[in-house]
Amino acid sequence: MENQIFEKKSLRLFIGNNTDWKSLARDCVCLANARGGIIAIGIENKDDQPPSNQRIPEKLDEIIRKRISELCINVGVNVTKESDDNGGEWIKINVLPSQTSIASTTDGQYYIRISDNCKPVLPDELGRLFTDKPAYIWETKVVQKITIQQCDEQKLEQFIDDIKKSTRVSNFVRQKSTNELLSYYQMYDGNYLTNLGILWIGKREQRANLLYAPVIQFIKYDSNGNKIKKEVWNDFSLNPKELIENVWQKLPEWKEGIEISEGIFGRRIIYHYNENVIRELLANAFVHRPYTTRGDIFINLYPDKLEVHNPGLLPLGVTPNNILHTSVKRNEHLSKVFYDLNLMKREGSGFDKMYEIQLSEAKEPPVVEEKNDRVVVTVYNTIKNRDVISLIERVKNHYQLNQREVICLGIIALNKQIIATEFSKKFKVKMINKSKAGLAV
């Protein structure tokens, strides 16, 4: 299927006098400004293979290569004619990522690939694109010449053991040797550990030399806004997985909550902040931050809410208004490590999971704000209506609702009645028909 690094185009678009070369140039620029990728010419959107009798016209691959070079700036491609297993032919355009420069069309247009769509880069977004460029390649860079033998042996053994035990890892990956596993996860380039390798299995002093290894500050405030407690994780002795675990285990504030009744005899505790929400917030802070930007991760706890401040801005293409439905991974390989170790969801940012949990506990969903130099996620702990908790539980027990259905039910139940346009704002989608129709439960 088409995704962030794969695009399919019909061969019919490149035969005859109606060829849309500008559209192809735009797609090449999109991929180059993201992570690179493949454009498959000759495979229809609904198909996995080219037609078995399809033949590529002579020299079409050379024509395509020439036209791309004429219509694009700072775009590197490798164009080849391929033969599929069924005998059909197609053209493979391998678009290389533009790592140190910004790709554009020759008429001065900038684009970037977001999910499976090509989005224009507006003039005020060019600065962010320049900032994000070094962040995209930070993981695989070798800055310190640290060999595998010089890493933290205990962390290396724990990482290998965690991968071998993970249910998200295939048997093919589990059977790899230590060196092969580290190369597979982009932690090792064959000679030295990459930045990602040092972040995960490096020693304390090696991690401290990274630009910029994560530091976490927890600050608790009273009702008057005065600081009453502070904890700091700044000695660089822990990798991201260990940091998340330590933050959760060390702070007794996470164990605070209220007890609610469930029927005549049942009672349960609703914690102010669900463990899964806290872990998702921290995982997102690690995975989506730019490691080329200085700044600590702040966890600010107030009587009624929790704020997580993460340095850097949202990835280009993601905004507070579409964050629930759009996922752009700034640190692709770190994201894979987190996913394979069951530390986060790879297919999304985790905000959908936080939405589901908060609404199932009759609390407001997370609020995302983008400041000048950071992203702030606010989670509230107030239960607005205890009846909503039992309502959602009963519905979930009787019907097999998917995650988005639970989120929709939670939004409607929490508001009791809501007009469709207001619902679309809370669910962060655009209404196709902006009527004043009401939704009620």
C-alpha positions as CSV (number, residue, x, y, z in Angstrom):
1,M,0.0,0.0,0.0
2,E,1.0,3.6,-0.5
3,N,2.6,5.2,2.6
4,Q,5.1,7.8,3.5
5,I,7.9,6.2,1.5
6,F,6.0,4.5,-1.4
7,E,3.9,5.9,-4.2
8,K,2.3,4.1,-7.2
9,K,1.5,5.7,-10.6
10,S,-0.2,4.3,-13.7
11,L,2.0,3.8,-16.8
12,R,-0.8,5.5,-18.8
13,L,0.2,8.8,-17.3
14,F,3.5,8.7,-19.0
15,I,2.5,7.6,-22.5
16,G,1.3,10.0,-25.1
17,N,1.2,13.8,-25.2
18,N,-0.6,14.4,-21.9
19,T,2.2,13.5,-19.5
20,D,2.0,15.5,-16.3
21,W,5.7,15.9,-15.6
22,K,5.1,18.6,-13.0
23,S,3.1,16.1,-10.9
24,L,6.0,13.7,-11.0
25,A,8.5,16.4,-10.0
26,R,6.3,17.4,-7.1
27,D,6.2,13.8,-5.8
28,C,10.0,13.6,-6.1
29,V,10.4,16.8,-4.1
30,C,7.9,15.5,-1.5
31,L,9.9,12.4,-0.9
32,A,13.3,14.1,-1.0
33,N,12.3,16.6,1.7
34,A,11.0,13.8,3.9
35,R,12.9,10.5,4.1
36,G,13.2,9.5,0.5
37,G,11.3,6.6,-1.0
38,I,10.1,4.7,-4.0
39,I,7.8,5.8,-6.9
40,A,6.6,2.8,-8.8
41,I,5.4,3.7,-12.3
42,G,3.3,1.0,-13.9
43,I,1.5,-0.3,-10.8
44,E,-2.1,0.8,-10.4
45,N,-3.2,2.0,-6.9
46,K,-5.5,-1.0,-6.4
47,D,-2.8,-3.6,-7.5
48,D,0.3,-5.0,-6.0
49,Q,2.0,-6.0,-9.3
50,P,2.1,-4.6,-12.8
51,P,-0.1,-6.3,-15.5
52,S,1.7,-9.5,-16.7
53,N,1.7,-8.3,-20.3
54,Q,2.9,-4.8,-19.5
55,R,6.1,-3.7,-21.3
56,I,7.9,-0.4,-20.7
57,P,8.4,1.7,-23.9
58,E,12.0,1.9,-25.0
59,K,14.1,4.6,-23.3
60,L,11.2,5.8,-21.1
61,D,13.3,5.3,-18.0
62,E,16.0,7.6,-19.5
63,I,13.4,10.2,-20.4
64,I,12.0,10.1,-16.9
65,R,15.4,10.5,-15.3
66,K,16.2,13.5,-17.6
67,R,12.8,15.2,-17.0
68,I,13.2,14.9,-13.2
69,S,16.7,16.5,-13.3
70,E,15.2,19.3,-15.4
71,L,12.3,20.0,-13.2
72,C,13.8,19.5,-9.7
73,I,16.5,21.1,-7.6
74,N,18.4,19.2,-4.9
75,V,16.7,15.9,-5.8
76,G,18.7,12.8,-6.3
77,V,17.1,9.8,-8.0
78,N,18.0,6.4,-9.4
79,V,15.7,5.3,-12.2
80,T,15.6,1.6,-13.3
81,K,13.4,-0.7,-15.4
82,E,12.2,-3.7,-13.3
83,S,10.7,-7.0,-14.2
84,D,8.1,-8.5,-11.8
85,D,7.6,-12.1,-10.9
86,N,4.6,-12.3,-13.2
87,G,6.6,-11.1,-16.1
88,G,5.2,-7.5,-16.2
89,E,7.6,-4.5,-16.3
90,W,7.6,-1.4,-14.3
91,I,9.8,1.6,-13.6
92,K,11.3,2.1,-10.2
93,I,12.3,5.6,-9.1
94,N,14.4,5.5,-6.0
95,V,14.3,9.1,-4.5
96,L,17.1,9.8,-2.2
97,P,16.5,11.9,0.9
98,S,17.8,15.4,0.7
99,Q,19.7,15.4,4.0
100,T,21.6,18.7,4.0
101,S,19.6,20.9,1.6
102,I,15.9,21.6,0.8
103,A,14.5,20.1,-2.4
104,S,12.2,22.2,-4.7
105,T,10.8,22.3,-8.1
106,T,12.5,24.6,-10.7
107,D,9.6,27.0,-10.5
108,G,10.3,27.6,-6.7
109,Q,7.7,25.3,-5.1
110,Y,8.4,23.3,-2.0
111,Y,6.6,20.1,-0.9
112,I,6.9,17.4,1.8
113,R,5.5,13.9,2.1
114,I,3.1,13.6,5.0
115,S,1.7,10.0,5.4
116,D,0.7,9.1,1.8
117,N,0.0,12.7,0.7
118,C,2.1,15.4,-0.8
119,K,1.7,18.7,1.0
120,P,3.0,22.2,0.0
121,V,5.4,23.8,2.3
122,L,4.3,27.4,3.0
123,P,6.8,30.2,3.2
124,D,6.5,30.5,7.0
125,E,7.2,26.8,7.3
126,L,10.5,26.8,5.5
127,G,12.4,27.6,8.7
128,R,10.9,24.6,10.4
129,L,11.9,22.4,7.5
130,F,15.5,23.6,7.7
131,T,15.4,22.9,11.5
132,D,13.9,19.4,11.0
133,K,16.5,18.4,8.4
134,P,19.4,17.6,10.8
135,A,16.9,16.0,13.2
136,Y,15.9,13.4,10.6
137,I,19.4,12.0,10.3
138,W,20.5,12.4,13.9
139,E,19.8,8.8,14.8
140,T,22.2,7.2,12.3
141,K,25.1,9.6,12.6
142,V,28.4,8.5,14.1
143,V,29.9,11.4,16.1
144,Q,31.7,9.5,18.9
145,K,33.9,6.6,17.7
146,I,32.5,4.1,20.3
147,T,32.8,0.4,19.4
148,I,30.3,-2.3,20.6
149,Q,33.0,-3.5,23.1
150,Q,33.1,-0.1,24.7
151,C,29.3,0.1,25.3
152,D,27.5,-0.6,28.6
153,E,27.4,-4.4,28.6
154,Q,24.5,-4.6,31.0
155,K,22.3,-2.4,28.9
156,L,23.4,-4.3,25.7
157,E,22.4,-7.6,27.3
158,Q,19.1,-6.2,28.5
159,F,18.3,-4.8,25.1
160,I,19.0,-8.1,23.3
161,D,17.0,-10.0,26.0
162,D,14.0,-7.5,25.6
163,I,14.1,-7.9,21.8
164,K,14.2,-11.7,22.0
165,K,11.2,-11.8,24.3
166,S,9.1,-9.2,22.5
167,T,5.9,-10.4,20.9
168,R,6.2,-7.7,18.2
169,V,9.4,-9.0,16.8
170,S,9.5,-11.8,14.2
171,N,11.4,-15.0,14.5
172,F,13.6,-13.9,11.7
173,V,14.8,-10.9,13.7
174,R,15.1,-12.8,16.9
175,Q,17.6,-15.2,15.3
176,K,20.0,-12.4,14.3
177,S,23.4,-12.1,16.1
178,T,24.1,-9.2,18.5
179,N,25.9,-7.3,15.8
180,E,23.2,-8.0,13.2
181,L,20.5,-6.9,15.7
182,L,22.2,-3.6,16.4
183,S,22.7,-3.0,12.7
184,Y,19.0,-3.8,12.1
185,Y,17.9,-1.2,14.6
186,Q,20.4,1.4,13.2
187,M,22.4,1.4,16.4
188,Y,25.6,0.2,14.7
189,D,27.2,1.1,11.4
190,G,29.5,-1.8,11.2
191,N,32.3,-0.1,13.0
192,Y,30.9,2.3,15.6
193,L,27.8,3.0,17.6
194,T,25.4,5.6,16.1
195,N,23.8,8.3,18.2
196,L,20.8,6.0,18.7
197,G,23.1,3.2,19.8
198,I,24.8,5.4,22.4
199,L,21.5,6.7,23.6
200,W,20.2,3.2,24.2
201,I,23.3,1.0,25.2
202,G,26.0,3.6,25.8
203,K,27.7,4.3,29.1
204,R,26.8,7.3,31.2
205,E,29.8,9.5,30.0
206,Q,29.1,8.5,26.4
207,R,25.5,9.5,26.6
208,A,26.4,12.7,28.4
209,N,28.4,13.7,25.3
210,L,25.4,13.4,23.0
211,L,23.8,16.5,21.5
212,Y,21.3,16.5,23.3
213,A,20.6,13.6,25.6
214,P,17.3,13.9,27.3
215,V,17.0,15.4,30.8
216,I,13.7,15.2,32.7
217,Q,12.6,17.7,35.4
218,F,9.5,17.0,37.6
219,I,8.1,20.1,39.4
220,K,5.1,20.0,41.7
221,Y,3.1,23.2,42.4
222,D,0.5,23.9,45.1
223,S,-2.8,25.7,44.5
224,N,-1.1,29.1,44.7
225,G,1.5,28.3,42.0
226,N,4.4,27.8,44.5
227,K,6.9,25.0,43.9
228,I,6.7,22.4,46.6
229,K,8.7,19.5,45.1
230,K,11.3,18.9,42.4
231,E,13.0,15.8,41.0
232,V,15.6,15.8,38.3
233,W,17.0,13.1,36.1
234,N,20.1,14.6,34.6
235,D,23.0,12.2,35.3
236,F,22.6,10.5,31.9
237,S,22.9,7.0,33.5
238,L,19.6,5.8,32.2
239,N,18.4,5.0,28.6
240,P,14.9,6.1,27.5
241,K,13.2,2.9,28.6
242,E,14.9,3.0,32.1
243,L,14.0,6.7,32.4
244,I,10.3,6.1,31.8
245,E,10.3,3.2,34.3
246,N,12.2,5.3,36.9
247,V,9.9,8.3,36.5
248,W,6.8,6.1,37.1
249,Q,8.3,4.2,40.0
250,K,9.9,7.0,41.9
251,L,7.1,9.5,42.1
252,P,4.3,8.6,44.6
253,E,2.0,11.2,43.1
254,W,1.1,8.7,40.3
255,K,-0.6,6.5,43.0
256,E,-3.1,9.2,44.1
257,G,-6.7,8.8,43.0
258,I,-10.3,8.5,44.2
259,E,-12.4,5.5,44.9
260,I,-15.7,5.1,43.0
261,S,-18.5,2.5,43.4
262,E,-19.3,-0.1,40.8
263,G,-22.7,-1.5,41.5
264,I,-23.8,-2.5,45.0
265,F,-20.6,-4.2,46.2
266,G,-17.9,-3.2,43.8
267,R,-15.5,-0.4,44.2
268,R,-12.4,0.7,42.3
269,I,-9.8,3.4,42.3
270,I,-9.6,5.9,39.4
271,Y,-6.1,7.3,39.6
272,H,-5.6,11.0,38.9
273,Y,-3.3,10.0,36.0
274,N,-3.6,6.6,34.4
275,E,-0.3,4.7,34.1
276,N,-0.8,4.2,30.4
277,V,-1.3,7.9,29.9
278,I,1.9,8.8,31.8
279,R,3.9,6.2,29.9
280,E,2.5,7.4,26.5
281,L,3.3,11.0,27.3
282,L,6.9,10.2,28.2
283,A,7.3,7.9,25.2
284,N,6.0,10.6,22.9
285,A,8.4,13.1,24.5
286,F,11.4,10.9,23.7
287,V,10.3,9.7,20.2
288,H,9.0,13.0,18.7
289,R,11.5,15.5,20.1
290,P,14.3,16.8,17.9
291,Y,17.6,15.7,19.4
292,T,19.4,18.5,17.7
293,T,17.6,21.1,19.9
294,R,18.7,21.9,23.5
295,G,16.1,21.7,26.2
296,D,14.8,19.6,29.1
297,I,11.5,17.7,29.3
298,F,9.5,19.3,32.0
299,I,6.7,17.4,33.9
300,N,4.7,20.1,35.8
301,L,2.1,18.8,38.2
302,Y,-0.6,21.1,39.4
303,P,-3.6,20.3,41.7
304,D,-6.0,19.8,38.8
305,K,-3.7,19.1,35.8
306,L,-0.4,17.7,34.5
307,E,1.7,19.5,31.9
308,V,4.5,17.9,29.9
309,H,6.8,20.4,28.1
310,N,8.8,18.9,25.3
311,P,11.6,21.0,23.6
312,G,11.2,21.7,19.9
313,L,8.1,22.1,17.7
314,L,5.8,19.6,16.2
315,P,7.1,17.8,13.0
316,L,6.2,19.7,9.8
317,G,2.7,18.7,8.8
318,V,1.4,18.0,12.3
319,T,-0.6,20.6,14.2
320,P,-2.5,20.6,17.4
321,N,-5.7,20.4,15.3
322,N,-4.7,17.3,13.4
323,I,-2.5,15.5,15.9
324,L,-5.2,12.8,16.6
325,H,-5.3,11.7,12.9
326,T,-1.8,12.6,11.6
327,S,1.5,10.9,12.4
328,V,4.9,12.0,11.3
329,K,7.8,10.3,12.9
330,R,10.8,12.7,13.4
331,N,13.0,9.8,14.8
332,E,12.0,6.8,12.7
333,H,14.4,4.3,14.1
334,L,13.9,5.3,17.7
335,S,10.2,4.9,17.1
336,K,10.8,1.4,15.8
337,V,12.8,0.5,18.9
338,F,10.0,1.8,21.2
339,Y,7.3,-0.1,19.2
340,D,9.2,-3.4,19.2
341,L,9.8,-3.2,22.9
342,N,6.1,-2.5,23.6
343,L,6.8,1.0,24.8
344,M,4.5,2.8,22.4
345,K,2.2,2.5,19.3
346,R,4.2,2.8,16.1
347,E,1.2,3.4,13.8
348,G,0.2,6.6,15.6
349,S,1.5,9.1,18.1
350,G,-0.3,7.5,21.0
351,F,-2.7,10.5,21.4
352,D,-5.6,8.3,20.3
353,K,-4.9,6.0,23.2
354,M,-4.7,8.9,25.6
355,Y,-8.0,10.2,24.3
356,E,-9.6,6.8,24.8
357,I,-8.4,6.4,28.4
358,Q,-9.2,10.0,29.5
359,L,-12.7,9.9,28.0
360,S,-13.3,6.4,29.4
361,E,-12.6,7.9,32.9
362,A,-14.9,10.9,32.2
363,K,-12.0,13.3,32.0
364,E,-11.2,15.9,29.4
365,P,-9.0,14.7,26.6
366,P,-5.4,15.9,26.3
367,V,-4.9,19.4,25.1
368,V,-1.9,20.1,22.8
369,E,-0.4,23.6,22.4
370,E,2.6,24.6,20.3
371,K,4.6,27.4,21.9
372,N,7.6,29.3,20.4
373,D,10.2,26.7,21.3
374,R,8.2,23.8,22.8
375,V,5.1,21.6,22.7
376,V,3.0,21.4,25.8
377,V,0.5,18.6,26.4
378,T,-2.0,19.1,29.3
379,V,-3.9,16.3,30.9
380,Y,-6.6,17.1,33.4
381,N,-7.4,14.8,36.4
382,T,-11.0,16.0,37.2
383,I,-13.8,13.4,36.7
384,K,-16.6,15.5,35.2
385,N,-19.4,12.9,35.5
386,R,-19.0,9.5,37.3
387,D,-22.0,8.1,35.5
388,V,-20.1,8.4,32.2
389,I,-17.6,5.9,33.4
390,S,-20.2,3.2,34.1
391,L,-22.0,4.1,30.8
392,I,-18.9,3.6,28.7
393,E,-18.1,0.3,30.5
394,R,-21.5,-1.1,29.9
395,V,-21.5,-0.1,26.2
396,K,-18.0,-1.6,25.8
397,N,-19.1,-4.9,27.4
398,H,-22.1,-5.2,25.1
399,Y,-20.6,-4.0,21.9
400,Q,-17.2,-4.5,20.3
401,L,-16.3,-0.8,19.8
402,N,-13.1,0.2,18.2
403,Q,-10.9,2.9,19.6
404,R,-12.4,5.8,17.6
405,E,-15.9,4.7,18.5
406,V,-15.0,4.8,22.2
407,I,-13.5,8.3,21.7
408,C,-16.7,9.5,19.9
409,L,-18.9,8.0,22.6
410,G,-16.8,9.5,25.3
411,I,-17.0,13.0,23.8
412,I,-20.8,12.8,23.3
413,A,-21.4,11.3,26.8
414,L,-19.2,13.9,28.5
415,N,-21.0,16.8,26.9
416,K,-24.5,15.1,27.1
417,Q,-25.5,16.9,23.9
418,I,-23.3,18.6,21.4
419,I,-23.7,20.1,17.9
420,A,-21.9,18.4,15.1
421,T,-19.6,21.3,14.3
422,E,-18.4,21.4,18.0
423,F,-18.0,17.6,18.0
424,S,-15.8,17.9,14.9
425,K,-13.5,20.4,16.7
426,K,-13.2,18.1,19.8
427,F,-12.5,15.0,17.5
428,K,-10.2,17.2,15.5
429,V,-11.7,16.5,12.1
430,K,-13.3,18.7,9.4
431,M,-17.0,18.4,8.9
432,I,-17.9,17.6,5.2
433,N,-21.4,19.1,5.8
434,K,-21.3,21.8,8.4
435,S,-24.9,21.6,9.5
436,K,-26.1,22.4,13.0
437,A,-27.3,18.9,13.6
438,G,-27.1,17.9,17.2
439,L,-25.6,14.8,18.8
440,A,-27.0,13.6,22.2
441,V,-26.8,10.6,24.5
